[in-house]
Amino acid sequence: MKRNDNIEYAAGIVPSERQLAWQDLEFYAFIHFGMNTFTDVEWGSGNEDPELFNPKNLDARQWARLIKLSGMRAMILTCKHHDGFCLWPSAYTDHSVKYSPWKDGKGDVVRECADACREYGLKFGVYLSPWDRHDSRYGEGEAYNRYYKNQLKELLTNYGDIFCVWLDGACGEGKNGRKQDYDWEGYYAVVRELQPGACICVTGPDVRWVGNEAGVCRSSEWSVVPYWHSLQATVEAQSQKDVSKPPRKFSPQDVDLGSRKAIKGCNKLIWYPAEVNTSLRKGWFYHESEDYSLKPLRKLMDIYYNSVGANGSFLLNLSPNKEGKIAEKDVETMISMGAQLEIDFNENLAEDSVITDNRHLDDSHTGQAALSYNPEEYWHSGENPDGSELILDLGDEYDINKIVLAEHIRTGQQIEEFTVYIKIKDKWKKVSEGTVIGHKRICRFDEERIRYIKVVIEKARCFATISKFEAY
């Protein structure tokens, strides 16, 4: 790995099929609903009476319909939070909907959500907290791990296709609390066996937590990073002499995870793309006191552009109330967001245009291929990418304020620096510049009436690709 500071190695790291499918979703919903909704807390104690859970008008179809109208493509449900209360009639605990008055103990929130997602064409995912404050086996090692895996099996075999199993490493027991050694590898094995197409996020090998819950993405959000940013891989690697050791201090909040400097000296790199997660409200569960603390549309759109538009994904939390519905203020905000996305991306003005380039690999990979909707057709620079240019000719002048670029990430993440120019009165004007493109980069600039847009690849690893070039 000494040659060229292992840049060639980094350029060869590619996503799995499940990661590719996940990245195509881009924007999807978290649903935090459960016992905490009725006790008005964020973290339950585990001692709650199941009698408290009784949503009078639970409507998972309303949740799914709103998610669809908001421009999102999937739902992840908190099937069990830290209090241990299960939203399905688990055979392995007495702390579930089975022992609640809701539908006389015959209800199943997970079933209703899975069915609603199928009806509205959404993918469905599950969250199962590893920390369980109710179960007495927590802290007993294998006994609890066996219990947790049994619950995973229920969720992964009874509700159809699952696109994501969302795991956190939560444990707020404190220094005098119960300590449970989570069998992460065993949990992962259950997911891989029962739902091989599901990504394991964010304490897992497939998707990386961006490092905060404020919806903030890095300006350079690399998908190829050192293995130690996958926390379980860090533990594993400590006993492997042939794998470089992680630095003494590293954190999900580190500013630079994947530049040449960040990966220098690491001989194990992984494809580990970022997910940005935040909540529409101040908290994750519904609290009436937060009815006026919703993020405004402007803030939500900024997060969208700085996550989906910056090589990340956007997981936005919605919080159904005690009735089992998403509150009207939340509905209004999310419908507005969906409408704004429709306005911002209503017509790709680059469609049916012409792209020329100053170099390409062969006749099958010219600049024109970047306009194709076939994911296997793309522009490829060849072996000397630095200084490559793509010029988009719209055929006429249009009012433009943004372009969308994407790399062909099946062949790796290659581009390290790029610049965008527009032609004004026969002169090129720089309007945007950046580092990472990856799955998607949305470049925004002040609206101008233009015909020509030029993208210059200033620096890349082994070659450069563009599979998408859109203008709005």
C-alpha positions as a Markdown table, in Angstrom:
| # | Residue | x | y | z |
|---|---|---|---|---|
| 1 | Met | 0.0 | 0.0 | 0.0 |
| 2 | Lys | 3.0 | 2.3 | -0.3 |
| 3 | Arg | 2.5 | 3.3 | -3.9 |
| 4 | Asn | 1.1 | 6.8 | -4.3 |
| 5 | Asp | 0.0 | 6.8 | -0.6 |
| 6 | Asn | -2.5 | 4.0 | -1.3 |
| 7 | Ile | -4.6 | 6.3 | -3.5 |
| 8 | Glu | -5.0 | 3.5 | -6.0 |
| 9 | Tyr | -6.3 | 1.2 | -3.3 |
| 10 | Ala | -8.8 | 3.9 | -2.2 |
| 11 | Ala | -10.0 | 4.4 | -5.7 |
| 12 | Gly | -10.8 | 0.7 | -6.0 |
| 13 | Ile | -13.1 | 0.5 | -3.0 |
| 14 | Val | -16.7 | 0.2 | -4.2 |
| 15 | Pro | -20.2 | -0.2 | -2.6 |
| 16 | Ser | -22.1 | -3.4 | -2.1 |
| 17 | Glu | -25.4 | -3.9 | -3.9 |
| 18 | Arg | -27.3 | -3.2 | -0.7 |
| 19 | Gln | -25.4 | 0.0 | -0.2 |
| 20 | Leu | -26.2 | 1.1 | -3.8 |
| 21 | Ala | -29.9 | 0.5 | -3.2 |
| 22 | Trp | -29.8 | 2.4 | 0.1 |
| 23 | Gln | -28.0 | 5.4 | -1.5 |
| 24 | Asp | -30.7 | 5.6 | -4.2 |
| 25 | Leu | -33.3 | 6.2 | -1.5 |
| 26 | Glu | -31.6 | 9.5 | -0.4 |
| 27 | Phe | -34.4 | 10.9 | 1.8 |
| 28 | Tyr | -36.5 | 8.8 | 4.2 |
| 29 | Ala | -38.4 | 9.0 | 7.5 |
| 30 | Phe | -37.8 | 7.8 | 11.0 |
| 31 | Ile | -41.0 | 7.2 | 13.0 |
| 32 | His | -40.5 | 7.5 | 16.8 |
| 33 | Phe | -43.7 | 6.2 | 18.4 |
| 34 | Gly | -44.2 | 4.0 | 21.4 |
| 35 | Met | -44.5 | 4.0 | 25.2 |
| 36 | Asn | -42.6 | 7.3 | 25.4 |
| 37 | Thr | -45.4 | 9.0 | 23.4 |
| 38 | Phe | -47.8 | 8.3 | 26.2 |
| 39 | Thr | -45.5 | 9.0 | 29.2 |
| 40 | Asp | -44.2 | 12.3 | 27.6 |
| 41 | Val | -40.5 | 11.4 | 28.0 |
| 42 | Glu | -37.6 | 10.7 | 25.6 |
| 43 | Trp | -36.1 | 7.8 | 27.4 |
| 44 | Gly | -38.5 | 5.5 | 29.3 |
| 45 | Ser | -37.6 | 3.6 | 32.5 |
| 46 | Gly | -38.9 | 0.2 | 31.4 |
| 47 | Asn | -41.3 | 0.0 | 34.3 |
| 48 | Glu | -44.2 | 1.5 | 32.5 |
| 49 | Asp | -47.6 | -0.2 | 32.6 |
| 50 | Pro | -48.6 | -1.6 | 29.2 |
| 51 | Glu | -52.1 | -0.3 | 30.0 |
| 52 | Leu | -50.8 | 3.2 | 29.1 |
| 53 | Phe | -50.4 | 2.3 | 25.5 |
| 54 | Asn | -53.7 | 3.0 | 23.8 |
| 55 | Pro | -53.8 | 5.1 | 20.7 |
| 56 | Lys | -57.4 | 5.7 | 19.8 |
| 57 | Asn | -57.0 | 6.4 | 16.1 |
| 58 | Leu | -53.7 | 5.0 | 15.1 |
| 59 | Asp | -53.3 | 5.5 | 11.3 |
| 60 | Ala | -50.1 | 4.1 | 9.8 |
| 61 | Arg | -51.6 | 4.9 | 6.4 |
| 62 | Gln | -51.6 | 8.6 | 7.3 |
| 63 | Trp | -47.9 | 8.3 | 8.2 |
| 64 | Ala | -47.0 | 6.5 | 5.0 |
| 65 | Arg | -49.1 | 8.9 | 2.8 |
| 66 | Leu | -47.4 | 11.9 | 4.4 |
| 67 | Ile | -44.0 | 10.4 | 3.9 |
| 68 | Lys | -44.8 | 9.9 | 0.2 |
| 69 | Leu | -46.1 | 13.4 | -0.2 |
| 70 | Ser | -43.0 | 14.8 | 1.5 |
| 71 | Gly | -40.7 | 13.3 | -1.2 |
| 72 | Met | -39.4 | 10.6 | 1.0 |
| 73 | Arg | -39.0 | 7.0 | -0.1 |
| 74 | Ala | -38.9 | 4.8 | 3.0 |
| 75 | Met | -40.0 | 4.5 | 6.7 |
| 76 | Ile | -38.0 | 3.2 | 9.6 |
| 77 | Leu | -40.1 | 2.4 | 12.7 |
| 78 | Thr | -38.9 | 2.4 | 16.3 |
| 79 | Cys | -40.2 | -1.1 | 16.9 |
| 80 | Lys | -38.6 | -1.1 | 20.4 |
| 81 | His | -37.0 | 1.8 | 22.2 |
| 82 | His | -34.8 | 1.8 | 25.3 |
| 83 | Asp | -37.8 | 1.2 | 27.6 |
| 84 | Gly | -38.2 | -2.3 | 26.0 |
| 85 | Phe | -41.8 | -1.9 | 25.0 |
| 86 | Cys | -42.4 | -3.8 | 21.7 |
| 87 | Leu | -44.8 | -2.4 | 19.1 |
| 88 | Trp | -45.5 | -6.0 | 17.9 |
| 89 | Pro | -46.8 | -9.0 | 19.9 |
| 90 | Ser | -43.3 | -10.5 | 20.6 |
| 91 | Ala | -43.4 | -14.0 | 22.0 |
| 92 | Tyr | -40.4 | -13.2 | 24.2 |
| 93 | Thr | -41.6 | -10.5 | 26.5 |
| 94 | Asp | -44.6 | -9.3 | 28.5 |
| 95 | His | -43.8 | -5.7 | 27.7 |
| 96 | Ser | -45.6 | -5.3 | 24.4 |
| 97 | Val | -48.8 | -4.3 | 22.6 |
| 98 | Lys | -50.1 | -7.8 | 23.3 |
| 99 | Tyr | -50.6 | -6.7 | 27.0 |
| 100 | Ser | -52.1 | -3.3 | 26.2 |
| 101 | Pro | -55.7 | -2.3 | 25.8 |
| 102 | Trp | -55.1 | -1.2 | 22.2 |
| 103 | Lys | -57.2 | -3.4 | 20.0 |
| 104 | Asp | -57.8 | -5.7 | 23.0 |
| 105 | Gly | -54.2 | -6.8 | 22.8 |
| 106 | Lys | -54.5 | -8.0 | 19.3 |
| 107 | Gly | -52.8 | -5.0 | 17.5 |
| 108 | Asp | -49.5 | -4.9 | 15.8 |
| 109 | Val | -48.0 | -1.5 | 14.9 |
| 110 | Val | -45.2 | -3.0 | 12.9 |
| 111 | Arg | -47.7 | -4.9 | 10.8 |
| 112 | Glu | -49.7 | -1.8 | 10.1 |
| 113 | Cys | -46.6 | 0.2 | 9.1 |
| 114 | Ala | -45.2 | -2.6 | 6.9 |
| 115 | Asp | -48.6 | -2.9 | 5.1 |
| 116 | Ala | -48.9 | 0.9 | 4.7 |
| 117 | Cys | -45.5 | 1.2 | 3.3 |
| 118 | Arg | -46.3 | -1.5 | 0.7 |
| 119 | Glu | -49.5 | 0.3 | -0.2 |
| 120 | Tyr | -47.7 | 3.6 | -0.8 |
| 121 | Gly | -44.7 | 2.2 | -2.5 |
| 122 | Leu | -42.3 | 2.9 | 0.3 |
| 123 | Lys | -39.4 | 0.7 | 1.7 |
| 124 | Phe | -39.8 | -0.4 | 5.3 |
| 125 | Gly | -37.1 | -0.6 | 7.9 |
| 126 | Val | -36.9 | -1.4 | 11.6 |
| 127 | Tyr | -35.1 | 0.0 | 14.7 |
| 128 | Leu | -34.6 | -2.3 | 17.6 |
| 129 | Ser | -32.8 | -0.8 | 20.6 |
| 130 | Pro | -30.0 | -3.0 | 21.9 |
| 131 | Trp | -30.5 | -1.3 | 25.3 |
| 132 | Asp | -33.5 | -2.7 | 27.1 |
| 133 | Arg | -34.4 | -1.2 | 30.5 |
| 134 | His | -37.3 | -3.6 | 31.1 |
| 135 | Asp | -35.8 | -7.0 | 30.4 |
| 136 | Ser | -34.1 | -8.6 | 33.5 |
| 137 | Arg | -31.7 | -10.5 | 31.3 |
| 138 | Tyr | -30.0 | -7.2 | 30.2 |
| 139 | Gly | -26.5 | -7.4 | 31.6 |
| 140 | Glu | -26.4 | -11.2 | 31.8 |
| 141 | Gly | -24.4 | -11.6 | 28.6 |
| 142 | Glu | -25.4 | -14.5 | 26.4 |
| 143 | Ala | -28.9 | -14.8 | 27.9 |
| 144 | Tyr | -29.8 | -11.3 | 26.8 |
| 145 | Asn | -28.0 | -11.6 | 23.4 |
| 146 | Arg | -30.1 | -14.7 | 22.7 |
| 147 | Tyr | -33.3 | -12.7 | 23.6 |
| 148 | Tyr | -32.3 | -9.8 | 21.4 |
| 149 | Lys | -31.6 | -12.1 | 18.4 |
| 150 | Asn | -34.9 | -13.8 | 18.9 |
| 151 | Gln | -36.7 | -10.5 | 18.6 |
| 152 | Leu | -34.6 | -9.6 | 15.6 |
| 153 | Lys | -35.7 | -12.8 | 14.0 |
| 154 | Glu | -39.4 | -12.0 | 14.6 |
| 155 | Leu | -39.0 | -8.6 | 12.9 |
| 156 | Leu | -37.0 | -10.0 | 10.0 |
| 157 | Thr | -39.2 | -12.9 | 9.2 |
| 158 | Asn | -42.8 | -11.7 | 9.7 |
| 159 | Tyr | -43.0 | -8.4 | 7.9 |
| 160 | Gly | -41.8 | -8.8 | 4.3 |
| 161 | Asp | -38.7 | -7.2 | 2.8 |
| 162 | Ile | -36.8 | -5.0 | 5.2 |
| 163 | Phe | -34.5 | -2.3 | 3.6 |
| 164 | Cys | -32.7 | -1.3 | 6.8 |
| 165 | Val | -32.0 | -2.5 | 10.3 |
| 166 | Trp | -31.1 | 0.7 | 12.2 |
| 167 | Leu | -29.0 | 0.0 | 15.3 |
| 168 | Asp | -27.5 | 2.4 | 17.8 |
| 169 | Gly | -25.1 | 1.5 | 20.5 |
| 170 | Ala | -27.2 | 3.1 | 23.2 |
| 171 | Cys | -26.5 | 2.3 | 26.8 |
| 172 | Gly | -27.3 | 5.0 | 29.4 |
| 173 | Glu | -27.0 | 2.7 | 32.5 |
| 174 | Gly | -24.1 | 4.8 | 34.0 |
| 175 | Lys | -21.0 | 3.5 | 35.7 |
| 176 | Asn | -23.1 | 1.7 | 38.4 |
| 177 | Gly | -25.6 | 0.3 | 36.0 |
| 178 | Arg | -25.9 | -3.1 | 34.3 |
| 179 | Lys | -23.2 | -3.7 | 31.6 |
| 180 | Gln | -24.2 | -5.8 | 28.6 |
| 181 | Asp | -21.6 | -6.9 | 26.0 |
| 182 | Tyr | -23.6 | -6.7 | 22.8 |
| 183 | Asp | -22.9 | -9.6 | 20.4 |
| 184 | Trp | -22.7 | -7.3 | 17.4 |
| 185 | Glu | -21.3 | -9.9 | 15.1 |
| 186 | Gly | -24.1 | -12.3 | 16.1 |
| 187 | Tyr | -26.7 | -9.6 | 15.5 |
| 188 | Tyr | -25.3 | -8.8 | 12.0 |
| 189 | Ala | -25.3 | -12.5 | 11.2 |
| 190 | Val | -29.0 | -12.7 | 11.9 |
| 191 | Val | -29.7 | -9.8 | 9.6 |
| 192 | Arg | -27.5 | -11.2 | 6.8 |
| 193 | Glu | -29.2 | -14.6 | 7.0 |
| 194 | Leu | -32.8 | -13.4 | 7.1 |
| 195 | Gln | -32.6 | -10.1 | 5.1 |
| 196 | Pro | -29.5 | -10.1 | 3.0 |
| 197 | Gly | -30.6 | -7.0 | 1.1 |
| 198 | Ala | -30.9 | -4.9 | 4.3 |
| 199 | Cys | -28.3 | -2.3 | 5.2 |
| 200 | Ile | -27.2 | -2.3 | 8.8 |
| 201 | Cys | -27.1 | 1.3 | 10.0 |
| 202 | Val | -25.4 | 3.2 | 12.0 |
| 203 | Thr | -23.7 | 0.9 | 14.5 |
| 204 | Gly | -23.0 | -1.5 | 11.7 |
| 205 | Pro | -20.9 | -2.2 | 8.6 |
| 206 | Asp | -23.0 | -0.6 | 5.9 |
| 207 | Val | -24.0 | 3.0 | 6.8 |
| 208 | Arg | -22.1 | 5.6 | 8.9 |
| 209 | Trp | -23.7 | 8.1 | 11.3 |
| 210 | Val | -22.6 | 11.5 | 10.2 |
| 211 | Gly | -21.7 | 12.4 | 13.8 |
| 212 | Asn | -24.4 | 14.7 | 15.0 |
| 213 | Glu | -28.2 | 14.9 | 15.3 |
| 214 | Ala | -28.4 | 18.5 | 14.0 |
| 215 | Gly | -28.6 | 17.6 | 10.4 |
| 216 | Val | -25.1 | 18.9 | 9.6 |
| 217 | Cys | -23.0 | 17.3 | 6.9 |
| 218 | Arg | -19.4 | 17.9 | 6.2 |
| 219 | Ser | -18.4 | 19.9 | 3.1 |
| 220 | Ser | -16.3 | 16.9 | 2.1 |
| 221 | Glu | -18.4 | 13.8 | 2.9 |
| 222 | Trp | -16.3 | 10.8 | 1.8 |
| 223 | Ser | -17.8 | 7.4 | 1.3 |
| 224 | Val | -14.4 | 5.7 | 1.4 |
| 225 | Val | -12.9 | 5.9 | 4.9 |
| 226 | Pro | -10.5 | 4.0 | 7.2 |
| 227 | Tyr | -12.0 | 0.9 | 8.7 |
| 228 | Trp | -11.8 | 2.3 | 12.3 |
| 229 | His | -14.8 | 4.6 | 11.7 |
| 230 | Ser | -16.9 | 1.4 | 11.8 |
| 231 | Leu | -16.8 | 0.9 | 15.6 |
| 232 | Gln | -17.1 | -2.8 | 15.6 |
| 233 | Ala | -14.3 | -3.2 | 13.1 |
| 234 | Thr | -12.1 | -1.2 | 15.5 |
| 235 | Val | -12.6 | -3.8 | 18.3 |
| 236 | Glu | -12.0 | -6.6 | 15.9 |
| 237 | Ala | -8.8 | -5.2 | 14.4 |
| 238 | Gln | -7.1 | -4.7 | 17.7 |
| 239 | Ser | -6.0 | -8.4 | 17.6 |
| 240 | Gln | -5.0 | -8.4 | 14.0 |
| 241 | Lys | -1.3 | -7.5 | 13.5 |
| 242 | Asp | -1.6 | -7.1 | 9.8 |
| 243 | Val | -4.1 | -4.2 | 10.0 |
| 244 | Ser | -2.9 | -0.7 | 10.8 |
| 245 | Lys | -4.0 | 0.6 | 14.2 |
| 246 | Pro | -6.4 | 3.4 | 14.6 |
| 247 | Pro | -5.1 | 6.7 | 15.9 |
| 248 | Arg | -5.4 | 7.3 | 19.6 |
| 249 | Lys | -8.2 | 9.7 | 19.1 |
| 250 | Phe | -10.8 | 9.5 | 16.5 |
| 251 | Ser | -14.5 | 10.4 | 16.5 |
| 252 | Pro | -17.6 | 10.4 | 14.2 |
| 253 | Gln | -17.4 | 14.1 | 14.6 |
| 254 | Asp | -13.9 | 14.4 | 12.9 |
| 255 | Val | -14.0 | 17.0 | 10.2 |
| 256 | Asp | -11.9 | 15.0 | 7.7 |
| 257 | Leu | -12.5 | 11.3 | 7.3 |
| 258 | Gly | -11.5 | 10.4 | 3.7 |
| 259 | Ser | -9.1 | 12.9 | 2.1 |
| 260 | Arg | -5.6 | 11.7 | 1.0 |
| 261 | Lys | -4.3 | 13.0 | 4.3 |
| 262 | Ala | -7.0 | 11.2 | 6.4 |
| 263 | Ile | -6.4 | 7.8 | 4.7 |
| 264 | Lys | -2.6 | 8.0 | 4.5 |
| 265 | Gly | -1.0 | 5.0 | 6.2 |
| 266 | Cys | -4.3 | 3.0 | 6.6 |
| 267 | Asn | -4.1 | -0.3 | 4.8 |
| 268 | Lys | -7.8 | -1.2 | 5.4 |
| 269 | Leu | -10.4 | 1.1 | 3.8 |
| 270 | Ile | -14.1 | 0.5 | 3.6 |
| 271 | Trp | -17.1 | 1.9 | 1.7 |
| 272 | Tyr | -19.0 | 3.6 | 4.6 |
| 273 | Pro | -21.3 | 6.3 | 3.4 |
| 274 | Ala | -22.9 | 8.9 | 5.7 |
| 275 | Glu | -26.5 | 9.3 | 7.0 |
| 276 | Val | -27.6 | 12.6 | 8.4 |
| 277 | Asn | -30.4 | 12.3 | 10.9 |
| 278 | Thr | -32.4 | 14.9 | 12.7 |
| 279 | Ser | -36.0 | 15.4 | 14.0 |
| 280 | Leu | -38.7 | 17.7 | 12.7 |
| 281 | Arg | -39.4 | 18.6 | 16.3 |
| 282 | Lys | -37.0 | 19.4 | 19.2 |
| 283 | Gly | -37.3 | 15.8 | 20.5 |
| 284 | Trp | -37.7 | 12.5 | 18.9 |
| 285 | Phe | -41.0 | 11.5 | 20.4 |
| 286 | Tyr | -44.2 | 13.6 | 20.4 |
| 287 | His | -44.5 | 16.1 | 23.2 |
| 288 | Glu | -47.4 | 18.6 | 23.1 |
| 289 | Ser | -45.1 | 21.3 | 24.6 |
| 290 | Glu | -43.1 | 21.1 | 21.4 |
| 291 | Asp | -46.0 | 21.9 | 19.1 |
| 292 | Tyr | -44.3 | 25.2 | 18.2 |
| 293 | Ser | -40.7 | 24.0 | 18.0 |
| 294 | Leu | -40.9 | 22.5 | 14.5 |
| 295 | Lys | -38.0 | 23.2 | 12.1 |
| 296 | Pro | -39.2 | 25.7 | 9.5 |
| 297 | Leu | -39.3 | 24.8 | 5.8 |
| 298 | Arg | -36.2 | 26.9 | 5.0 |
| 299 | Lys | -34.1 | 24.9 | 7.6 |
| 300 | Leu | -35.4 | 21.6 | 6.3 |
| 301 | Met | -34.5 | 22.5 | 2.7 |
| 302 | Asp | -31.0 | 23.6 | 3.8 |
| 303 | Ile | -30.5 | 20.2 | 5.5 |
| 304 | Tyr | -31.7 | 18.5 | 2.4 |
| 305 | Tyr | -29.3 | 20.3 | 0.1 |
| 306 | Asn | -26.4 | 19.8 | 2.6 |
| 307 | Ser | -27.0 | 16.1 | 3.0 |
| 308 | Val | -28.7 | 14.5 | -0.1 |
| 309 | Gly | -26.9 | 17.2 | -2.1 |
| 310 | Ala | -23.5 | 16.6 | -0.5 |
| 311 | Asn | -23.1 | 12.8 | -0.8 |
| 312 | Gly | -25.1 | 11.9 | 2.2 |
| 313 | Ser | -28.6 | 10.6 | 2.9 |
| 314 | Phe | -31.3 | 12.4 | 5.0 |
| 315 | Leu | -33.2 | 10.6 | 7.7 |
| 316 | Leu | -35.9 | 12.9 | 9.1 |
| 317 | Asn | -37.8 | 12.0 | 12.2 |
| 318 | Leu | -41.6 | 12.4 | 12.4 |
| 319 | Ser | -43.4 | 11.9 | 15.7 |
| 320 | Pro | -47.0 | 10.6 | 15.8 |
| 321 | Asn | -49.1 | 11.8 | 18.8 |
| 322 | Lys | -51.1 | 9.9 | 21.4 |
| 323 | Glu | -54.0 | 9.5 | 19.0 |
| 324 | Gly | -51.6 | 7.6 | 16.7 |
| 325 | Lys | -51.6 | 10.4 | 14.1 |
| 326 | Ile | -49.0 | 12.9 | 12.9 |
| 327 | Ala | -50.1 | 16.3 | 14.1 |
| 328 | Glu | -51.6 | 18.9 | 11.7 |
| 329 | Lys | -48.7 | 21.4 | 12.1 |
| 330 | Asp | -46.2 | 18.6 | 11.2 |
| 331 | Val | -48.4 | 17.5 | 8.3 |
| 332 | Glu | -48.5 | 21.1 | 6.9 |
| 333 | Thr | -44.7 | 21.5 | 7.2 |
| 334 | Met | -43.9 | 18.2 | 5.5 |
| 335 | Ile | -46.4 | 18.7 | 2.6 |
| 336 | Ser | -44.8 | 22.1 | 2.1 |
| 337 | Met | -41.4 | 20.4 | 1.9 |
| 338 | Gly | -42.7 | 17.9 | -0.6 |
| 339 | Ala | -44.1 | 20.7 | -2.7 |
| 340 | Gln | -40.8 | 22.7 | -2.5 |
| 341 | Leu | -38.9 | 19.7 | -3.7 |
| 342 | Glu | -41.3 | 19.4 | -6.6 |
| 343 | Ile | -40.8 | 23.0 | -7.5 |
| 344 | Asp | -37.0 | 22.9 | -7.2 |
| 345 | Phe | -36.6 | 19.8 | -9.4 |
| 346 | Asn | -39.7 | 19.9 | -11.6 |
| 347 | Glu | -37.9 | 19.9 | -14.9 |
| 348 | Asn | -34.4 | 18.8 | -15.8 |
| 349 | Leu | -33.5 | 21.4 | -18.4 |
| 350 | Ala | -30.4 | 19.4 | -19.4 |
| 351 | Glu | -32.6 | 16.6 | -20.8 |
| 352 | Asp | -32.2 | 16.3 | -24.6 |
| 353 | Ser | -29.1 | 18.6 | -24.5 |
| 354 | Val | -25.6 | 18.1 | -25.7 |
| 355 | Ile | -22.4 | 17.5 | -23.7 |
| 356 | Thr | -19.0 | 17.7 | -25.2 |
| 357 | Asp | -15.7 | 16.8 | -23.4 |
| 358 | Asn | -12.0 | 17.3 | -23.9 |
| 359 | Arg | -11.2 | 13.6 | -23.2 |
| 360 | His | -12.9 | 10.3 | -22.7 |
| 361 | Leu | -12.0 | 6.7 | -22.2 |
| 362 | Asp | -13.7 | 5.5 | -25.5 |
| 363 | Asp | -16.7 | 6.1 | -27.7 |
| 364 | Ser | -19.0 | 4.4 | -25.1 |
| 365 | His | -18.0 | 6.8 | -22.4 |
| 366 | Thr | -18.2 | 10.3 | -23.9 |
| 367 | Gly | -19.6 | 13.3 | -22.1 |
| 368 | Gln | -23.0 | 12.7 | -23.8 |
| 369 | Ala | -23.4 | 9.5 | -21.7 |
| 370 | Ala | -23.7 | 11.7 | -18.5 |
| 371 | Leu | -27.2 | 12.7 | -19.7 |
| 372 | Ser | -28.4 | 9.1 | -20.0 |
| 373 | Tyr | -30.9 | 7.7 | -17.4 |
| 374 | Asn | -29.3 | 4.3 | -17.8 |
| 375 | Pro | -27.1 | 3.9 | -14.7 |
| 376 | Glu | -24.6 | 1.9 | -16.6 |
| 377 | Glu | -24.0 | 4.7 | -19.1 |
| 378 | Tyr | -21.6 | 7.4 | -17.9 |
| 379 | Trp | -18.7 | 9.6 | -18.9 |
| 380 | His | -15.2 | 8.3 | -18.1 |
| 381 | Ser | -12.1 | 10.5 | -18.3 |
| 382 | Gly | -9.6 | 7.7 | -19.0 |
| 383 | Glu | -6.3 | 7.6 | -17.0 |
| 384 | Asn | -5.5 | 11.3 | -16.9 |
| 385 | Pro | -8.5 | 12.9 | -15.2 |
| 386 | Asp | -7.0 | 16.1 | -13.9 |
| 387 | Gly | -8.1 | 19.0 | -16.1 |
| 388 | Ser | -11.0 | 17.1 | -17.7 |
| 389 | Glu | -13.9 | 19.3 | -18.9 |
| 390 | Leu | -17.5 | 18.7 | -19.6 |
| 391 | Ile | -19.5 | 21.4 | -21.4 |
| 392 | Leu | -23.3 | 21.3 | -21.3 |
| 393 | Asp | -25.1 | 23.1 | -24.2 |
| 394 | Leu | -28.7 | 23.5 | -23.3 |
| 395 | Gly | -29.5 | 24.6 | -26.9 |
| 396 | Asp | -31.2 | 27.8 | -25.7 |
| 397 | Glu | -31.0 | 30.1 | -22.7 |
| 398 | Tyr | -32.8 | 29.2 | -19.5 |
| 399 | Asp | -33.0 | 30.5 | -16.0 |
| 400 | Ile | -30.7 | 28.2 | -14.0 |
| 401 | Asn | -29.7 | 28.2 | -10.3 |
| 402 | Lys | -28.5 | 24.7 | -9.7 |
| 403 | Ile | -27.0 | 21.6 | -11.3 |
| 404 | Val | -26.9 | 18.0 | -10.1 |
| 405 | Leu | -23.8 | 15.9 | -10.6 |
| 406 | Ala | -23.2 | 12.2 | -9.7 |
| 407 | Glu | -20.3 | 9.9 | -10.1 |
| 408 | His | -20.6 | 6.3 | -11.3 |
| 409 | Ile | -19.9 | 5.0 | -7.8 |
| 410 | Arg | -20.0 | 1.4 | -8.9 |
| 411 | Thr | -16.5 | 2.1 | -10.1 |
| 412 | Gly | -15.5 | 3.9 | -6.9 |
| 413 | Gln | -15.3 | 7.5 | -5.5 |
| 414 | Gln | -12.7 | 9.3 | -7.6 |
| 415 | Ile | -13.2 | 13.0 | -7.8 |
| 416 | Glu | -11.4 | 15.1 | -5.2 |
| 417 | Glu | -11.8 | 18.7 | -6.6 |
| 418 | Phe | -14.1 | 20.2 | -9.2 |
| 419 | Thr | -15.3 | 23.6 | -10.4 |
| 420 | Val | -18.5 | 24.8 | -12.1 |
| 421 | Tyr | -18.6 | 27.7 | -14.6 |
| 422 | Ile | -21.4 | 29.3 | -16.5 |
| 423 | Lys | -21.0 | 31.3 | -19.7 |
| 424 | Ile | -22.0 | 35.0 | -19.5 |
| 425 | Lys | -21.4 | 37.2 | -22.5 |
| 426 | Asp | -18.8 | 34.8 | -24.0 |
| 427 | Lys | -16.9 | 34.7 | -20.7 |
| 428 | Trp | -16.7 | 31.8 | -18.2 |
| 429 | Lys | -17.8 | 32.7 | -14.7 |
| 430 | Lys | -17.1 | 30.5 | -11.8 |
| 431 | Val | -20.2 | 29.8 | -9.7 |
| 432 | Ser | -19.4 | 26.8 | -7.6 |
| 433 | Glu | -16.5 | 24.6 | -6.5 |
| 434 | Gly | -16.2 | 21.6 | -4.3 |
| 435 | Thr | -14.3 | 18.4 | -3.4 |
| 436 | Val | -16.5 | 15.3 | -3.1 |
| 437 | Ile | -19.2 | 14.5 | -5.7 |
| 438 | Gly | -19.9 | 10.8 | -4.9 |
| 439 | His | -23.5 | 9.6 | -5.2 |
| 440 | Lys | -24.9 | 13.1 | -5.6 |
| 441 | Arg | -23.7 | 16.7 | -5.4 |
| 442 | Ile | -26.2 | 19.6 | -5.9 |
| 443 | Cys | -24.4 | 22.8 | -6.7 |
| 444 | Arg | -26.5 | 26.0 | -6.1 |
| 445 | Phe | -25.7 | 29.5 | -7.3 |
| 446 | Asp | -27.5 | 32.8 | -8.0 |
| 447 | Glu | -29.9 | 32.4 | -10.8 |
| 448 | Glu | -28.7 | 33.4 | -14.3 |
| 449 | Arg | -30.1 | 33.1 | -17.8 |
| 450 | Ile | -27.6 | 30.9 | -19.5 |
| 451 | Arg | -27.1 | 28.3 | -22.2 |
| 452 | Tyr | -23.6 | 26.8 | -21.4 |
| 453 | Ile | -22.4 | 25.2 | -18.2 |
| 454 | Lys | -18.9 | 23.8 | -17.8 |
| 455 | Val | -17.6 | 21.4 | -15.1 |
| 456 | Val | -13.9 | 21.0 | -14.7 |
| 457 | Ile | -12.4 | 18.1 | -12.8 |
| 458 | Glu | -9.4 | 19.7 | -11.1 |
| 459 | Lys | -8.2 | 16.6 | -9.3 |
| 460 | Ala | -9.2 | 13.0 | -9.1 |
| 461 | Arg | -7.7 | 9.7 | -7.9 |
| 462 | Cys | -7.2 | 7.3 | -10.8 |
| 463 | Phe | -9.9 | 8.5 | -13.2 |
| 464 | Ala | -13.1 | 10.5 | -13.2 |
| 465 | Thr | -16.7 | 9.6 | -14.0 |
| 466 | Ile | -19.9 | 11.5 | -14.2 |
| 467 | Ser | -23.2 | 9.5 | -14.5 |
| 468 | Lys | -25.5 | 12.4 | -14.0 |
| 469 | Phe | -25.5 | 16.0 | -15.2 |
| 470 | Glu | -28.8 | 17.8 | -14.6 |
| 471 | Ala | -29.7 | 21.5 | -14.6 |
| 472 | Tyr | -32.7 | 23.2 | -12.9 |
